[in-house]
Structures are given as structure tokens and as C-alpha cells.
């Protein structure tokens, strides 16, 4: 009590704000100096006109904007999957045509990952993200104007061209703005945000479809991206040192242990000669069969394969995506924690291998065991566990790519999307060939096991640039 009374007198006598006093009083009650130091790392008090105020670190504000666009990215992407059955009926599409429609997006999304990742690394993510978000928002709106198979196919291809640059540019931003041992955590929040977007989609799209029609859902969601671009372009800067109001202490925190390169050149000949680069690409190619099932055919599988109604579909789709949110946030936190404790090599591998093996089991059980409740439970667990590995995979791109993290991320994601392209196109043919929706799940389970083995061969402690030097 004496300590508390002294705190009150000392603060009130100096005319400090109530908010500052509350923070000081709270942390003064902590039992150990180490806990106090950990708390003070989360906030910083800086004098403005003689009075201290509570400020958030600039990189955390950057993360908030990246989280927001992560949500928007998946709202615009998953809406077509949620509206899939309605669109197929309205436009008279077969399962094979629907598979190619989904694959058209994945194809362009995969092919343009590297070019747009390079563009972001060289020209800056502020400019490039602004352009591509405007682009894909326009084609989200154009999707609602499609009149048949060919027009829908073309629109989704150009939509994917824009979204292709989203995560490479976000990854490049994380590489420039976050300390080395915070990258996986930041990636975890970004990928969790994408899953939040996926979870929110049925709650937005299905009521709009019921009330107005599927086209209006695309008009609504397409408009959101323009608002984000305005905030991003006005406030964000490509490098921390260019940001107004950032402290020297935070810039130092960000840059510790980083290779500082102003002009980025991509030594493709040397990178392509590295065995680890190809293992990374192969790992993500096999993994993507699992993720793109959830992004493309999952709502249709639940509705036509297991008999979920529209009202049931809302929660049947949302819950697995929410499980994925938990997986991403947990995976990002644990990946950084394990990397500090065991080193990058083992720390990044632990969740990657474990998540892929366990998710393979759940995917197999979802196909093998009949029933609506059972498939809902197993696929919810599958999506949650598979995304435990995702922050580790993207953090590895930054670990081994350094300033070329956006480019390496783009290469990895390109490989993954080529796998997703094959998965989405083949799924419809496999359903027609076998007469049921379960067989494709066994194929996907096998792909996830192969991905787990390849992940166990990755070594995040060996940067490609240093190897090339």
C-alpha cells in the first residue's frame, strides 16, 4: 500500500494523465523485474510537450493494415466457392466446367506470384499493393457481371492475376518491418486474418444471395478493397526509416541481425542451383492440395457431397476457417518460440512436420467415415492443424531469402498454386469418375504426407543469399 500511495502522489503532483498512471500502477504491481521489462517492451512512453503518452509501435500498426487486407483477400476469393452451387445452377455449368473456373483463378494466381513478388521487392510494397488491390477489386465486381462459362473463366483468370501479388508483397513487408524472431508471429496473424475472411464469407454471401442474388454479393465485396487502398497508400512507407514518428530504438530493433540491401538484385542462377530451394517448392506443391480443397471445393463438397443445407452451410464452412485462425496464430507464436529454444532448423520443422502428418490423418478420416457431423468435425480439425505449419513455411522464406523474402515467398506460393490448380481441376473429374465425393480426400491425404516428409528436409538456418556469396 505504501508503494501504491507513493505512486499516486508522485504522478498526481506532476499532473500526469490518468491513462499513464494506470499503466505505471499496473506494471509496478508486478512481482519481478523481468515481468516488468517484458511488459515495457510491448508499450513505450514518449514525451510530447512534457507529458508522457502511450504509443503503439509502428510495426504493429503496419501489421493491423496487413491483417485487414488479409481478411479482404479471402472475402473476395472465397465468395465464389460459397456461391458455387447457385452460380452453377444459374449459368448451367457442369462439375468439370466449375472445376476449370476455379482453376483459372489458381493458374493466374500461381503464374504471377514471382513477377509481382519481384515487383514489390524492387518498386516497394506501398505502390504495388495499392495497384493490385484496386485491380482485383475491380474483377471481383466484374465476376458479378459474368454471363456464361467463358466470360466467367476469363474474369476469374484476371482476378487471380491481381491477387497473386498479395501475399508475396505482404511477406516482403514483414521482412522489412519486423525483427527476425518476430516474422513467424507476424505471418501467423496475417494468415489467421485470411481465415477470418474465409469464416466471415458465408455470413455475408449467403444472406445476400438469399435476399438479392449471387451477383450482388460480388458487387458488395468488391467495393471494400478501394477503402483499404486509400489508407495504405497515404500512411504506409516501404522502409521503417521513412516512417514519420518512428523511434530510433524501434528501427534498431527491426534491423538487428538483418542484411541491409538498398537495391535488390535476384541472383536466380545461384538460387536455382540450391537443393533447399527446390525442396521448399516441392513441399508447398504437395501441401497446397490440402489448402486449395478448402478454398475451392469445400463448400460444394459439404452441400452436394454430404447434404448440408444453405443454413447449415454457413456454420459448416465458417467453423473450419475459425479453427484455421487458431492454428495460424498458435503456429506463428510457437514457431518463433521453438526457434529461439531449439534454433531455426529444428524450431521451424517441429510444427511443419507435425501439422502436416496429423492433418493428413484427419483428411483421410473425413473421407472414410460417413455422416454429416463426423465430416464436419474431422475437416474442422484438419484445417486447424494443417495451418499450424503455415507461419513456419512463410517464415522460412524470410529466413533463407533475407531481403528477397518476397521473391522466395512468391516462388514457393507459385509452386503451391500449381498444385492447387491441378487439385481443383482434377476434383470434379474424380467425383464424376468414382461417383462420390470421398475418393479425392484420400488423394489429398497422401499429398499431405509427402509434404510432411519434404518439410523435414528444410533447414531455415541456411540462407540462400549467404550460400550464394
N, C-alpha and C positions, 0 to 999 in steps of 0.2 A: 504493500500500500504506500509506503514511503517513496518508493521509486516512481509509482504512478503519480503521486502528488507532485513530486519534483518535475515530472514530465509536463503536467498540466500547467504549473506555474511558469516554467521556462518557456513553453510555447505561447501561452496566452499573453505573457508580458512582452513578447516580441511581435505580437499582432499577426501570428501565422494563421493560415487558413484552416478551417475545420477538417477539410479532407487530408491535408498534410499531417495534421496532428493525429488523425485516426490511423494513418499508415504507420507513423512513428510509434504510436502507442501499441499498435498490434505487434509490430516486429520486436518492440522492446520487451514484450512478454515472453518471447521465445526462450527456451531453456538453454540453448547452446549457441556459441558464436558461429558455428558452421551453418546452422539453420538460418541465422540472421543473414549471413553472407549469401546464401542461396536465394533468399527472398530478394535481397537488394539487386541481384543480377537480373531479376525479372522486371524491375522498375528502376528509374533513375530520377533523382530530384535535381532540377537545374534552376538557378536563379534567373528570374525575369523581373527587372525593376526592383531588385532587392527581396523578392518573395519567391520561395520555392514552390514549384508546381509538379504534378505527377505527369510524366510523359511516357508514351509507348515508343519503343524502338522503331525506327523507320522500317527496318526489315520485316517487322511484324505487320505493319500497315501494308507493305508490299504483298505479304502472304495473304492478307484479307482480300485484296483485289484478285490474286491468283485463285483463291478459293471460290470467289464469286464467279469468275469465268469458267472454273471447273464445273460448277453447277449448271451454268448456261450451256456449256458444250454438250453435256449429256441430256439436258432437256431437249435441245434441238436434234440430237442424234437418236434418242430412244423413242421419240414420239411416233416415228413411222412404224416401229415394232409394236407398240401398244395399239396403234390404229390398224395394224396389219390385216386382220380378218375383214374389217369393214372396208378397207381400201380394195382388197382382193375381190370382194363381192361387188363393189360399186364399179370397178373398172374391168371386171370379168377376167381376172388374172388366174393362171394355173399355179400350182405349187412350184413348178420349175421356173416359171416367169418371175414369181415372187422371190425365189432364191437368187436369180440373176439381178433383180432390182436391189436387193440387199447387198449383193456382191459388187455392184457397180460403185457404190459408195466406198466399200472397203478397198477396192482396187485403186482408185484415185487417192484415197486416204493413205494407202501404203506407198504408192509410187512417188508422191510429192513430199514425203517426210524429210528425206535428205536435202532436196533443194531448198525447202522452206526453213529447215533447221540451219543450213549454211547461211541463208539469207539473214536469219535472225542473229546468228553469231557475228556476221560481218557488218550488217547495217543497223543492228540494235533491235532489241525486242519491243521497245516502245513503238517504233514505227511499224514493224512487221506485224505484231499482234493486232494493232489498230486496223490495218488493211485487211487482214484475213478474217477478223471477226465481222467487219462490215460485209465482206464477200459472202461468208456462209450464212449470215443472217438474211441476206437478200435471197439466197437459194432455198432457205427454209420457207420463206414466203412463196417463192415460185413453186415449191412442192405442192402447195395447196391449189395451184392452178393447172396441175397435170391433167391431161385428157385421156391418156391411154398408156400402154406399156412402154412404147418408145420414148415418149416425152418424159415419163417418169424416170426411165432409165438414164436419160441424158441429164436431167436435173439433179438426180442423186449423185451422178459422177462428178459434176461440177461442185456440188455441195461438199463432197469429200475432199476435193482439191483444196478448199478453204480450211476445213477442219484439220487437214494434215499437218499444218504448222503449229497447232495449238500446244500440244504437249512438248515437242522439241523446244519451242520458244519459252514455255514455262520452265522447263528443265534448265535451259540456258540462263534464265533469270535467277533461278535458285542458285546455280553455280556462281553467279556474280555477286549475289546479295547475301548469301548465308555462309557461316563458318563451316569448315569441312565436316565437323562432327554434328552439325545440325541439318545436313542435307536430307538424310533419310526421313527425319521427322517432318521436315517441310514437305517432302514428296508425299509422305503419308497423309497429311492434311489435304493436299491438292487432289490426290486420288480418292480420298474419302469424300471430298466435295463432289467429285464426278458421280459417285454412287448416290449421294444425296439427290443429285439431279435426276438420276435414274429412278430413285424411290418416289420423288415428287411427281414424275411424269404421269403415271396413271391417274393420280388425283386431280391433275389439271386436264389431261387429254380426254379421259373417258367422260366426265361430266359435259365437256364442250361438245364431244361427239353426240352424246345423247340429246343435248339441248339444241345444237345448231348444225352439226355435221363435222366430218373429219377435216374438211378444208379449213374451216375457221380455226381449228387448233393450231395449224401451221402459221396462219396469219398472226395469231396472238403471240406465239413463242418467238417468231422471227423478229418481232419489234424489240425484244428485251436487249439483244446484243448491242443495239445502237446506243442505249443509255450507258452501258459499261464502257464503250469506246471513248465517250466524252470524258469521263472521269479519268480513265487510264492515260489518255494522251496529254491531258492538261497537267496531271500531277506527277506521273512516274518519270524517272530518269534511268538511263541504261546502267550507269555506274554509281555506286554509293557516294563517291566523292563529288558527284554532280548534284546530289540531292540537297536542296535548301534545308537548313536546320539540322542536318545530321551532325553528330559529335565526332571528334577525332577518336574518342575511345571506341565508339561503335565501328568506325572504319577499320580501326586496328583489330578489333575482334573478328571482323569479317575476313580480313586479309591474312591472318596468321596461318602460315603453312601453305599458302597458295602460290602458284606460279603466276606471276604478273606479266601478261602479254597484252600489249595495246592493239596490235594488228595481228589478227588470227589468220594463219595460213594452214591449210589442211594437207598434211603430207600423206595423201591417200596411198601412194605406193608402199610406204613403210607400214601404215596401219593395216593394209590388206595382207601384208606378209605375216601378221601376228596371229598365231593359232587361237589365242584367247578371244580375239575379235570375232572369229567365226563361231566359236563355241557360244558366245553371247547371243549371236544372231540365231543360231540353231535352237538354243534353249527357248528363246522367245517365240520362235515359229511354232514349236510344239505346244507351248503354254497357251498361245492365242486361240487354239481350237476350243479351249475351255471358256475363255473370257468372251469370245465372239458368239458362242452359243447363247450366253445370257444377253448380249447386246442385240442379237438379231432374231433368232427363232424361239427364244424362251417364252414370250407371251403367247405366241401361236401354239407352241407345244402344250402349254398349260390349258389353253382354251379348246383346241381341237384334239390334242393327244390325250388329255386327262379330264376333259369335260367341265372345266371351270366356266361359270357364267361371267358376264361382264362385271357384275357387282363383286363377285368373288375374286375376279382377276385383279382388281385394284389392289387388294391386300396381298394376293398371291405373288404379284410382281414386286410390290413395294418392300415387303419384309426381307427377301433375299438381298436386295440392294442395301437395305439398312444394316444387315449383317456384314455386308461388304464394307460399309462405313467403319464399323467396329474393327474389322480386320485390317483396314488400311491405317487407321490411327494407331492401333496397337502395334502393327508391324513396323511403322515408322519409328515409334518410340523404342521398341525392343531392339530393332536393328542397330540404332545408334548406341544403345546401352550395351548390347553384346559386342559391338565393335570396339568400344572403349575397354571392355573387360577382357576380351579374347583376341583383339586385333581385327583388322579389316577382313583378312582372309576367312577366318572362322566365323566372325561376327555376322558378316553378310550371308554366309552359307546356311547358317542354322535355320532361319525361318524360311529361306527359299526352298530348301530340300524338304523340310518337314511339311510346309504348307502344300506343296505340290503332291507329295505322296498321299497325304490324308484326303485332299480334295479329290484325287483320283478314286479313292475308295468310296467316297460319298456319291460321286457321279455314277459309278457302277451300280451302287445300291439303288439309286433313283430310277435307273432303268430296269433293274432286276425285280424289285419288289413292287407289286401293283398297289393301287389305291391313291386317292387324292391327298389325303393327309400325309401319308408316308413320303410321297414325292415332294410335297411342299417342304417337309422337314429336312429331307436329305439335300435338296437343292439349295435351301437356305444355308445349311451348314457348309455345303460345298463352296458357295460363293464367298462366304465369310472367311473360310480357311484359305482358299486359293489366293485371296488378296492380302493375306499376311505377308506373302513374298513380294508383292508389287513394289513397295517402297525400297526394298533391298535391291531389286533389279534396276530400278531407275537411279538409285544412289550409286550403284556400281558404275553406271555410265559416267557419272561425275567423277567418281574415284579414279577411273582409268583414263577418262577423257580430259580432265582438268578444264582449261578454257574452251576446249572443244566438246564440252559435255552436251551441248545442244545437238551437235552434229552426230556424236556417238549415240545419243538417245534416239535421234531420227533414224539412224541406220538400224538400230535394234527394233524400233517400232515398225519400220518398213518390213522387216522380216516377219514380225508378228502379224502384220496386216495381210501379208501374202498368205500366211497360214489361215487367217480368218476368212480371206476371200475364198479359199478352197473349201473351208468348212461350211460357209453359208451357202455356196453354190451346190455342194455335194449333199447337204442335209435333205433338201427337197427330193432329190433323186433317190437317196437311200430310203426315205419314207415310202415313196411310190414303189420301189423295188421290193422292199420287205413287207409292205402292207401295214407297218406300225411305226410309231414314233420312238420306240425304245432302242432299237439297234444302233442309231447314231450315237447314243450316250455311251455305249460300250467302246466305240471307236475313240471318242473323246477321252474316256478314262485312260485308255492306252497311251494316247498322246501326252497326257499329263505325267504319266510315269516316266516316259522318255525325257521329258523336260526336267524332271527332278534329278535324273542321273546327270544330265548336262550341267545343271546348276552346281552340282557337287564338284565340277571340274573348274569352276571360275575362281580367280584369285584377285580380289579387289585391291590388294596391296601392291600390284604391279601396274603402274600407269603406262598406257601405251606411248605417250609422248616421251617419257623418260627412257622407255625401252628403245625408242627410235633414235634417241640422241646419240 
